[in-house]
C-alpha cells in the first residue's frame, strides 16, 4: 500500500464515522420528536377526556344543588355518586406522567396546570365536602318548638369543621393559580370555579361557626341573656336604623324565652356621657355616649352594641351576654318562610307589606303610645312564630343568609373568645382595620330628627382607577339620594323635629370611609366642592357631608378616595342597610401585576 492510499482510506473511514454519528443523531432526534409528538397526542387525548368529564361534573353539580334545595335527598345521593365518578375520572385524566411533564412545557404548560387544579378541586369537594353537607340535617341548626337541641348540634360540629377545612384548603389552592397567561376558556373556567367556591366557603364557614358557637350562646354551659334590638331604617343610623324597641331574650340549655321589653327612649339621657374613644368623639361628638338612639352613629357595630349594653345595665342593674340587632326588612324575608303572623288586636303581618306597615303606616295612623304597644305585640307574635312553629329549615336559612349578607342581622358577644370567632363575618358588623379588597364605606345618619328615611332611594357606583407607582389606586365614588316623600300629608310623628327647616326635606349626614390605610381626596355635592367634617375611624379617613333632599329631588355626592398599597383591581362597598335596597355598581380594573 502506498503512502498516498493510506490518507484516502483514513479519510473514507473518518467520513463514515461522521455519517454514522449524523445518522445516530438523526435517529435520536427522530425518536425524541416521535416521543414529543406522541406525548402531545396523548396529552391532547387525555385533555379531551378531562374536558368531557369536567363538563359532566359541572352539569351534575348544578343538578345536585337543585336537588338539595328541593330536599330530594334520595335523588341527590345518586347524583353525588355520579359526580364523584366524573370528578375522579377528570382527576385521573390530568394526573398521569405525560400530563405532569407537559405542565412544564412553554406556552401550554400553565393552561394544563390550571386544568389539573380545576379537576383536583372538583374531586376534593365531591369527596370531602358534599357528602357531609348532604348528610347534615339543617334543622339541627335551628330551634324548634322553642328549643334548640344542643347535643345534636355538638354531634355534627366536628363533621362541619372538617368539611369547612376541606373547602378552605381547596379555595386557597385555586386562588394561588396564576391566571394572567392562561388562554381565555381556561381563565374563565378558573374564575367561575373561584366564584362558586367562594360562595361555598362562605356557607361552610358560617355552618362551622354556628355549630361551634350556638351551644354556648344558647346556654349549653349555663343561662345566657341577650338584648334583641330593632333597628328602624325610617330614622337612619350607620348600622341600619335608630335603636328603637328592645326585648330581653333568655336562653338555657337551648331553650329560649322572651323576657321584659322596652324602648331606647325609656332608658333616658346619660349625663355625663359614657366614655368614648377619642376618634369616636371627634367624629360624632358625645352623642353615642348620651342617647341610646345614637349609639350606632358609628358603623362599627361592636362599639354600638357595647354602649347599648352598658346603658341597659346602668338603668336595669342587669348585665346581658350580648346584643342582637334586626330590622323590619329581615322580618319580610323570614315571613316568606313562615307565612303571615297574627298580632292580637291588629292585622296580620305579611311579607309583602310588613316593611310599609312598621316603617310608614304605623307612624301615620297611631300615636306614640299605640305605636309602642303595637311594636311590643308584634315582637311577641314574631318571637312565638319563629321559635315555636315548625318552619322549613331551607327556606328559613335562605332568608337568614340573605339578611346577614345585607348586614341586616348583627350580633355582638360580650365574651371575647366568642367575639373573636364571630369577627370577620358580616354578622359581626366589624369595620376591619385590614383588608385584601379595598372597601369604601358609605353610611347614612338621619339629621332631620324625623322618619323620612323610609322615602329615600339610595344608589352608589364605585370605579377602580389605574395603578399608581406608590402601589395605591384612586377610586371614584358617586352616591345619589332620591326622595319619594310627598310634599304634604305626613303626620307629625313622621315629620318629627324637622331639623332641615322644611319638615318634608330629608337631611342626611353621609359618612364616607376610605379603604383601610387609605385617604379621602376630594368631595363634591352636585358638582361643587362642599365643606365636610373629617376624622379617622379604625385606620380609615372619614368625611361627613350634609345632604338635604326635597320631595321628588335627587342629590349627587362624588368622593375620590385613595386605597392603601394594593395590587387588587377589585373594589367593594359597605353600605347602611335601608328600607329600600341600594342600587349599586362596581367597575373593577386589571390587577396591578397583569
C-alpha positions as CSV (number, residue, x, y, z in Angstrom):
1,X,0.0,0.0,0.0
2,X,1.4,3.3,-1.0
3,X,1.7,6.2,1.3
4,X,-0.8,8.1,-0.9
5,X,-3.6,5.5,-0.4
6,X,-3.4,5.5,3.4
7,X,-4.7,9.1,3.8
8,X,-7.5,8.3,1.3
9,X,-8.6,5.2,3.3
10,X,-8.3,7.2,6.6
11,X,-10.4,10.0,5.1
12,X,-13.1,7.5,4.0
13,X,-13.2,5.9,7.5
14,X,-13.4,9.4,9.1
15,X,-16.3,10.3,6.7
16,X,-18.1,7.0,7.5
17,X,-17.7,7.8,11.3
18,X,-19.1,11.3,10.8
19,X,-22.0,9.9,8.7
20,X,-22.7,7.3,11.4
21,X,-22.7,9.9,14.1
22,X,-25.1,12.0,12.0
23,X,-27.3,9.0,11.4
24,X,-27.3,8.3,15.1
25,X,-28.1,11.9,15.9
26,X,-30.8,12.0,13.3
27,X,-32.2,8.7,14.6
28,X,-32.1,10.1,18.2
29,X,-33.7,13.3,17.1
30,X,-36.4,11.3,15.3
31,X,-37.0,9.2,18.4
32,X,-37.2,12.4,20.6
33,X,-39.5,14.1,18.1
34,X,-41.7,11.0,17.9
35,X,-41.9,10.9,21.7
36,X,-42.8,14.6,21.8
37,X,-45.5,14.1,19.2
38,X,-46.7,11.0,21.0
39,X,-46.8,12.9,24.3
40,X,-48.6,15.8,22.7
41,X,-51.1,13.5,21.2
42,X,-51.5,11.6,24.5
43,X,-52.0,14.8,26.4
44,X,-54.4,16.0,23.8
45,X,-56.4,12.8,24.1
46,X,-56.3,13.0,27.9
47,X,-57.3,16.6,27.7
48,X,-60.3,15.7,25.6
49,X,-61.2,13.1,28.2
50,X,-60.7,15.6,31.1
51,X,-62.9,18.2,29.3
52,X,-65.7,15.7,28.9
53,X,-65.6,14.6,32.5
54,X,-65.4,18.2,33.8
55,X,-68.4,19.2,31.7
56,X,-70.3,16.3,33.0
57,X,-69.3,17.1,36.6
58,X,-70.4,20.7,36.2
59,X,-73.8,19.7,35.0
60,X,-74.1,17.2,37.8
61,X,-73.1,19.8,40.4
62,X,-75.9,22.1,39.2
63,X,-78.3,19.2,39.4
64,X,-77.1,18.3,42.9
65,X,-77.6,21.9,44.0
66,X,-81.2,21.9,42.7
67,X,-82.0,18.6,44.4
68,X,-80.6,19.7,47.7
69,X,-82.6,22.9,47.6
70,X,-85.7,20.9,46.7
71,X,-85.0,18.5,49.6
72,X,-84.9,15.5,47.3
73,X,-82.1,13.8,49.3
74,X,-82.5,10.3,47.8
75,X,-82.0,11.6,44.2
76,X,-79.3,13.9,45.4
77,X,-77.3,10.9,46.8
78,X,-77.4,9.3,43.3
79,X,-76.3,12.5,41.7
80,X,-73.5,12.9,44.1
81,X,-72.3,9.3,43.3
82,X,-72.3,10.2,39.6
83,X,-70.5,13.5,40.3
84,X,-67.8,11.7,42.3
85,X,-67.2,9.3,39.3
86,X,-66.9,12.1,36.8
87,X,-64.7,14.2,39.1
88,X,-62.4,11.2,39.8
89,X,-62.1,10.4,36.1
90,X,-61.2,14.1,35.4
91,X,-58.5,13.9,38.1
92,X,-57.1,10.7,36.7
93,X,-57.0,12.1,33.2
94,X,-54.9,15.0,34.3
95,X,-52.7,13.1,36.7
96,X,-50.6,10.7,34.6
97,X,-46.8,11.2,34.0
98,X,-47.3,12.6,30.5
99,X,-49.6,15.4,31.8
100,X,-47.3,16.2,34.7
101,X,-44.3,16.5,32.3
102,X,-46.3,18.7,29.9
103,X,-47.2,21.1,32.6
104,X,-43.6,22.3,32.4
105,X,-43.7,23.0,28.7
106,X,-43.7,26.5,27.4
107,X,-46.9,28.2,26.2
108,X,-49.4,25.4,27.1
109,X,-47.9,24.3,30.4
110,X,-49.7,26.9,32.5
111,X,-53.0,26.0,31.0
112,X,-52.5,22.3,31.6
113,X,-51.5,23.0,35.2
114,X,-54.7,25.1,35.7
115,X,-56.9,22.4,34.3
116,X,-55.3,19.9,36.7
117,X,-56.1,22.2,39.6
118,X,-59.7,22.5,38.4
119,X,-60.0,18.8,38.3
120,X,-58.4,18.3,41.7
121,X,-60.6,21.0,43.3
122,X,-63.9,19.5,42.0
123,X,-62.8,16.0,43.1
124,X,-61.8,17.1,46.6
125,X,-65.2,18.9,47.0
126,X,-67.1,16.0,45.7
127,X,-65.5,13.6,48.1
128,X,-64.5,15.7,51.1
129,X,-67.3,18.3,51.4
130,X,-70.5,17.4,49.6
131,X,-71.2,14.1,51.4
132,X,-71.2,15.8,54.8
133,X,-73.3,18.7,53.6
134,X,-75.8,16.2,52.2
135,X,-75.9,14.3,55.4
136,X,-76.3,17.3,57.6
137,X,-79.8,17.9,58.9
138,X,-80.3,21.6,58.5
139,X,-83.0,21.6,61.2
140,X,-80.2,20.9,63.6
141,X,-79.0,24.5,63.2
142,X,-82.5,25.9,64.0
143,X,-84.6,26.0,67.2
144,X,-87.8,24.0,67.1
145,X,-90.8,24.3,69.5
146,X,-88.8,26.9,71.5
147,X,-85.7,24.8,71.9
148,X,-82.5,24.0,70.0
149,X,-81.1,20.5,70.6
150,X,-77.5,21.5,71.6
151,X,-76.5,17.9,71.9
152,X,-77.4,17.1,68.4
153,X,-75.6,20.2,67.3
154,X,-72.4,19.2,69.1
155,X,-72.6,15.8,67.3
156,X,-72.4,17.4,63.8
157,X,-70.0,20.2,64.8
158,X,-66.8,18.0,64.2
159,X,-68.0,17.0,60.7
160,X,-68.9,20.5,59.7
161,X,-65.4,21.7,60.9
162,X,-63.7,19.0,58.8
163,X,-65.8,19.9,55.8
164,X,-65.0,23.6,56.1
165,X,-61.3,22.8,56.3
166,X,-61.5,20.9,53.0
167,X,-63.4,23.8,51.3
168,X,-61.0,26.4,52.6
169,X,-57.9,24.4,51.5
170,X,-59.4,23.9,48.1
171,X,-60.2,27.6,47.8
172,X,-56.7,28.6,48.9
173,X,-55.1,26.3,46.2
174,X,-57.4,27.6,43.5
175,X,-56.7,31.3,44.5
176,X,-52.9,30.5,44.1
177,X,-53.3,29.5,40.4
178,X,-51.8,32.3,38.3
179,X,-54.3,33.3,35.6
180,X,-52.5,36.2,33.7
181,X,-51.1,33.9,30.9
182,X,-53.9,31.5,30.6
183,X,-56.0,31.1,27.4
184,X,-59.4,32.7,27.8
185,X,-61.5,29.5,28.2
186,X,-59.3,28.1,30.9
187,X,-59.0,31.6,32.6
188,X,-62.8,31.9,32.6
189,X,-63.2,28.4,34.0
190,X,-60.9,29.2,36.9
191,X,-62.7,32.5,37.6
192,X,-66.1,30.8,37.5
193,X,-64.9,28.0,39.9
194,X,-63.4,30.5,42.2
195,X,-66.7,32.4,42.4
196,X,-68.6,29.2,43.2
197,X,-66.1,28.0,45.8
198,X,-66.2,31.5,47.4
199,X,-69.9,31.0,47.9
200,X,-69.4,27.5,49.2
201,X,-66.7,28.7,51.6
202,X,-68.9,31.3,53.0
203,X,-71.6,28.7,53.6
204,X,-69.3,26.1,55.2
205,X,-67.6,28.7,57.4
206,X,-70.9,30.0,58.6
207,X,-72.1,26.5,59.3
208,X,-68.9,25.6,61.2
209,X,-69.1,28.8,63.3
210,X,-72.8,28.2,64.0
211,X,-72.2,24.6,65.1
212,X,-69.4,25.7,67.4
213,X,-71.0,28.9,68.7
214,X,-74.7,28.1,69.1
215,X,-74.4,25.7,72.0
216,X,-72.6,28.1,74.4
217,X,-74.6,31.1,73.1
218,X,-77.9,29.2,73.8
219,X,-77.0,28.3,77.3
220,X,-75.4,24.8,77.0
221,X,-72.9,25.8,79.6
222,X,-75.3,27.9,81.8
223,X,-78.0,30.5,81.4
224,X,-77.5,33.4,78.9
225,X,-79.4,36.6,78.2
226,X,-79.3,39.0,75.3
227,X,-80.8,42.2,74.2
228,X,-82.6,41.9,70.8
229,X,-83.0,45.4,69.4
230,X,-85.0,46.6,66.4
231,X,-83.2,49.0,64.1
232,X,-85.6,51.5,62.5
233,X,-84.5,52.5,58.9
234,X,-87.2,55.2,58.9
235,X,-84.8,57.1,61.1
236,X,-81.4,56.2,59.7
237,X,-78.3,55.3,61.6
238,X,-75.0,54.0,60.2
239,X,-75.6,50.3,61.1
240,X,-79.2,50.5,59.6
241,X,-81.5,52.5,61.8
242,X,-82.1,54.0,65.2
243,X,-82.3,51.5,68.0
244,X,-86.0,51.6,68.9
245,X,-87.8,48.8,70.7
246,X,-85.8,46.1,72.5
247,X,-86.6,42.8,74.2
248,X,-84.7,40.6,76.7
249,X,-84.1,37.1,75.3
250,X,-83.1,34.4,77.8
251,X,-81.5,31.1,76.9
252,X,-80.9,28.0,79.0
253,X,-79.7,24.6,77.6
254,X,-81.1,25.5,74.2
255,X,-84.5,26.7,75.4
256,X,-85.5,30.3,74.5
257,X,-87.9,32.7,76.1
258,X,-88.7,36.4,75.7
259,X,-88.5,38.5,78.9
260,X,-89.0,42.2,79.5
261,X,-89.5,44.7,76.7
262,X,-88.8,48.4,76.4
263,X,-87.7,51.2,74.1
264,X,-84.4,53.0,73.9
265,X,-86.2,56.3,74.8
266,X,-87.2,54.8,78.1
267,X,-83.5,54.4,79.0
268,X,-83.3,58.2,79.0
269,X,-80.3,60.6,78.8
270,X,-76.9,59.8,80.1
271,X,-75.2,62.8,81.5
272,X,-72.3,62.8,81.9
273,X,-71.8,60.8,78.7
274,X,-70.4,57.3,78.7
275,X,-66.7,57.1,78.0
276,X,-65.9,57.1,74.3
277,X,-62.7,56.6,72.3
278,X,-61.2,60.0,71.1
279,X,-61.7,59.2,67.4
280,X,-65.4,58.4,68.0
281,X,-66.0,61.6,70.0
282,X,-64.1,63.6,67.3
283,X,-66.5,62.3,64.5
284,X,-69.8,62.0,66.3
285,X,-69.4,64.3,69.4
286,X,-70.6,62.9,72.7
287,X,-74.0,61.8,71.3
288,X,-73.2,58.0,71.1
289,X,-72.5,58.1,74.9
290,X,-75.5,60.2,75.8
291,X,-78.5,58.8,73.9
292,X,-79.3,55.1,73.4
293,X,-80.8,56.0,70.0
294,X,-77.4,57.4,68.9
295,X,-75.0,54.6,69.9
296,X,-74.9,53.5,66.3
297,X,-73.9,56.7,64.7
298,X,-70.7,54.7,64.2
299,X,-70.9,51.9,61.6
300,X,-68.7,49.7,63.9
301,X,-71.4,47.5,65.5
302,X,-69.3,46.1,68.4
303,X,-68.8,49.7,69.6
304,X,-72.6,50.5,69.4
305,X,-73.6,47.2,71.0
306,X,-71.2,47.6,73.9
307,X,-72.5,51.1,74.6
308,X,-76.2,50.0,74.5
309,X,-75.4,47.1,76.8
310,X,-73.7,49.4,79.3
311,X,-76.7,51.8,79.2
312,X,-79.1,49.0,79.8
313,X,-77.0,47.7,82.7
314,X,-76.9,51.2,84.4
315,X,-80.7,51.5,84.1
316,X,-81.8,48.0,84.9
317,X,-79.0,46.6,87.0
318,X,-78.8,43.6,84.8
319,X,-75.8,42.5,82.7
320,X,-76.5,40.7,79.4
321,X,-74.2,38.5,77.4
322,X,-74.6,40.2,74.0
323,X,-76.7,42.3,71.6
324,X,-78.6,41.1,68.6
325,X,-79.9,43.7,66.1
326,X,-82.5,43.1,63.3
327,X,-84.8,45.3,61.2
328,X,-88.2,45.0,59.6
329,X,-86.8,44.0,56.2
330,X,-85.4,40.9,57.9
331,X,-88.9,40.2,59.1
332,X,-90.2,40.5,55.5
333,X,-87.7,37.8,54.4
334,X,-88.5,35.4,57.2
335,X,-92.2,35.8,56.8
336,X,-91.8,34.2,53.4
337,X,-90.7,31.1,55.2
338,X,-93.4,31.1,57.8
339,X,-96.4,32.7,56.2
340,X,-98.5,35.5,57.9
341,X,-98.1,36.1,61.6
342,X,-101.2,37.1,63.6
343,X,-100.9,40.0,66.0
344,X,-103.8,40.2,68.6
345,X,-105.9,43.3,68.0
346,X,-104.2,44.2,64.7
347,X,-103.9,43.0,61.2
348,X,-101.6,40.0,60.5
349,X,-98.1,40.7,59.5
350,X,-97.4,39.6,55.9
351,X,-94.2,39.5,53.9
352,X,-95.2,41.9,51.1
353,X,-96.5,44.6,53.5
354,X,-94.6,44.3,56.8
355,X,-92.0,47.0,55.9
356,X,-94.6,49.6,55.0
357,X,-96.7,48.6,58.0
358,X,-93.9,49.0,60.5
359,X,-92.0,51.9,58.9
360,X,-94.8,54.1,57.5
361,X,-98.4,53.2,58.2
362,X,-97.8,52.8,61.9
363,X,-96.4,56.4,62.2
364,X,-99.2,57.8,60.0
365,X,-102.1,56.2,61.9
366,X,-101.1,55.8,65.5
367,X,-99.9,57.9,68.4
368,X,-96.7,57.3,70.3
369,X,-98.2,55.0,73.0
370,X,-100.2,53.0,70.4
371,X,-97.0,52.6,68.3
372,X,-95.1,51.2,71.3
373,X,-97.9,48.8,72.1
374,X,-98.1,47.6,68.5
375,X,-94.3,47.1,68.2
376,X,-94.3,45.1,71.5
377,X,-97.2,42.9,70.4
378,X,-95.6,42.3,67.1
379,X,-92.3,41.3,68.7
380,X,-94.1,38.7,70.9
381,X,-96.0,37.3,68.0
382,X,-93.0,37.1,65.7
383,X,-90.9,35.5,68.5
384,X,-93.5,32.9,69.2
385,X,-93.7,32.1,65.5
386,X,-90.0,31.8,64.7
387,X,-89.1,29.9,67.9
388,X,-92.1,27.7,68.4
389,X,-93.5,27.0,64.9
390,X,-92.0,24.3,62.7
391,X,-90.5,26.1,59.7
392,X,-88.9,24.6,56.6
393,X,-85.2,24.9,57.5
394,X,-84.0,25.6,54.0
395,X,-86.4,28.5,53.5
396,X,-85.5,29.8,56.9
397,X,-81.8,29.6,56.4
398,X,-82.1,31.1,52.9
399,X,-83.9,34.1,54.3
400,X,-81.4,34.4,57.2
401,X,-78.5,34.1,54.8
402,X,-79.8,37.0,52.7
403,X,-80.4,39.1,55.7
404,X,-76.9,38.5,57.0
405,X,-75.4,39.2,53.6
406,X,-77.1,42.6,53.6
407,X,-75.9,43.2,57.1
408,X,-79.5,43.4,58.4
409,X,-78.8,41.0,61.2
410,X,-75.9,41.9,63.5
411,X,-74.6,40.2,66.7
412,X,-72.0,41.1,69.3
413,X,-71.0,38.8,72.2
414,X,-69.6,40.3,75.4
415,X,-67.5,37.1,75.7
416,X,-64.1,37.9,73.9
417,X,-63.4,34.3,72.9
418,X,-66.8,34.1,71.2
419,X,-66.5,37.5,69.6
420,X,-63.1,36.5,68.0
421,X,-64.9,33.7,66.2
422,X,-67.7,36.0,65.0
423,X,-65.3,38.7,63.8
424,X,-64.6,38.6,60.1
425,X,-68.2,37.6,59.4
426,X,-70.8,40.1,58.1
427,X,-72.9,39.1,61.2
428,X,-70.3,40.9,63.4
429,X,-70.7,44.3,61.6
430,X,-67.0,44.9,62.5
431,X,-65.3,47.7,60.5
432,X,-62.0,45.9,59.7
433,X,-58.6,47.7,60.1
434,X,-57.0,45.4,57.5
435,X,-58.5,44.1,54.2
436,X,-57.4,42.4,51.0
437,X,-60.0,44.1,48.7
438,X,-60.2,47.9,49.1
439,X,-63.6,48.7,50.6
440,X,-65.3,52.1,50.7
441,X,-67.9,52.6,53.4
442,X,-71.0,54.8,52.8
443,X,-73.0,55.3,55.9
444,X,-76.2,57.3,56.5
445,X,-77.3,59.1,59.7
446,X,-80.5,61.0,59.8
447,X,-80.1,64.7,60.5
448,X,-83.8,65.6,60.4
449,X,-85.0,64.2,63.6
450,X,-87.7,62.6,61.5
451,X,-88.9,59.3,60.0
452,X,-88.1,60.3,56.4
453,X,-85.5,57.6,55.8
454,X,-88.4,55.3,54.6
455,X,-88.7,57.6,51.5
456,X,-85.1,57.7,50.5
457,X,-83.9,55.7,47.4
458,X,-80.1,55.4,47.6
459,X,-77.6,54.4,44.8
460,X,-73.9,54.1,44.6
461,X,-71.3,53.4,41.9
462,X,-67.6,52.8,42.6
463,X,-65.0,52.9,39.8
464,X,-61.4,51.5,40.3
465,X,-58.7,53.7,38.8
466,X,-55.3,52.8,37.4
467,X,-52.3,51.6,39.5
468,X,-50.0,54.3,40.9
469,X,-46.2,54.0,41.2
470,X,-46.6,54.0,45.1
471,X,-48.8,50.9,45.0
472,X,-52.0,52.7,45.6
473,X,-55.1,53.2,43.5
474,X,-57.6,56.0,43.2
475,X,-61.3,55.1,43.5
476,X,-64.2,57.3,42.3
477,X,-67.4,57.1,44.3
478,X,-70.7,58.5,43.3
479,X,-73.7,58.4,45.8
480,X,-77.1,59.6,44.9
481,X,-80.1,60.1,47.2
482,X,-83.6,60.4,45.8
483,X,-86.6,61.3,48.0
484,X,-90.0,59.9,47.2
485,X,-91.6,61.7,50.1
486,X,-94.9,63.6,49.4
487,X,-95.0,67.4,49.6
488,X,-97.8,67.3,52.2
489,X,-100.0,65.0,54.2
490,X,-97.4,63.3,56.5
491,X,-98.2,63.0,60.2
492,X,-96.3,64.9,63.0
493,X,-94.9,61.5,64.1
494,X,-93.2,61.1,60.7
495,X,-92.1,64.8,60.3
496,X,-90.6,64.8,63.8
497,X,-88.3,67.7,64.6
498,X,-87.9,69.0,61.0
499,X,-84.3,70.0,61.6
500,X,-83.7,70.7,57.9
501,X,-86.0,73.7,58.2
502,X,-88.6,72.4,55.7
503,X,-90.2,69.4,57.6
504,X,-90.5,67.5,54.3
505,X,-86.8,67.8,53.4
506,X,-84.7,64.8,54.4
507,X,-81.4,65.9,55.9
508,X,-78.9,63.0,55.8
509,X,-75.4,63.1,57.1
510,X,-73.4,60.9,54.7
511,X,-70.2,59.5,56.1
512,X,-67.7,58.2,53.5
513,X,-65.0,55.9,55.0
514,X,-61.9,55.4,52.9
515,X,-60.4,51.9,52.4
516,X,-58.2,50.7,55.3
517,X,-54.9,52.6,55.3
518,X,-56.3,55.0,52.6
519,X,-57.4,58.6,52.4
520,X,-60.2,60.8,51.1
521,X,-59.0,63.2,48.3
522,X,-61.9,65.3,47.0
523,X,-65.6,65.7,47.8
524,X,-68.3,67.4,45.6
525,X,-72.0,67.8,46.0
526,X,-73.9,68.2,42.7
527,X,-70.6,69.0,41.1
528,X,-69.5,71.7,43.5
529,X,-66.9,71.4,46.3
530,X,-68.6,71.2,49.7
531,X,-67.4,71.7,53.2
532,X,-67.2,68.4,55.2
533,X,-66.4,67.2,58.6
534,X,-63.5,64.9,58.8
535,X,-61.6,62.5,61.1
536,X,-60.4,58.9,61.3
537,X,-62.0,55.6,62.4
538,X,-60.2,52.3,62.6
539,X,-57.4,53.3,60.2
540,X,-59.8,54.9,57.7
541,X,-60.1,58.5,56.8
542,X,-63.7,59.7,57.1
543,X,-65.6,62.7,55.7
544,X,-69.1,63.6,56.6
545,X,-71.3,65.6,54.2
546,X,-74.7,67.1,54.9
547,X,-77.1,66.2,52.1
548,X,-80.6,67.7,52.1
549,X,-83.1,66.3,49.6
550,X,-86.5,67.9,49.0
551,X,-89.5,65.7,47.9
552,X,-89.0,64.4,44.4
553,X,-85.4,65.7,44.2
554,X,-82.1,63.8,43.7
555,X,-78.7,64.9,45.1
556,X,-75.4,63.5,44.0
557,X,-72.3,63.3,46.2
558,X,-69.0,62.5,44.5
559,X,-66.0,61.5,46.5
560,X,-62.5,60.5,45.3
561,X,-60.6,58.2,47.7
562,X,-57.2,56.6,47.8
563,X,-56.5,53.0,48.8
564,X,-53.7,51.7,50.8
565,X,-51.0,49.7,49.0
566,X,-52.8,47.0,47.0
567,X,-52.4,45.0,43.8
568,X,-56.1,44.3,43.7
569,X,-58.1,45.6,40.8
570,X,-61.4,44.9,42.7
571,X,-63.3,47.2,45.0
572,X,-66.2,46.8,47.4
573,X,-68.9,48.9,49.1
574,X,-70.1,48.7,52.7
575,X,-73.5,50.4,52.8
576,X,-76.0,51.3,55.5
577,X,-79.0,48.9,55.1
578,X,-82.0,50.9,54.1
579,X,-85.8,50.3,53.9
580,X,-85.4,50.0,50.1
581,X,-82.2,48.2,48.9
582,X,-79.4,50.2,47.3
583,X,-78.8,50.3,43.6
584,X,-75.1,49.6,43.2
585,X,-72.4,49.2,40.5
586,X,-68.7,48.4,40.9
587,X,-66.4,48.8,37.9
588,X,-63.2,46.8,38.5
589,X,-59.8,47.1,36.8
590,X,-57.0,44.7,36.0
591,X,-54.8,43.7,38.9
592,X,-51.5,45.6,39.1
593,X,-49.4,42.6,38.2
594,X,-51.3,41.9,34.9
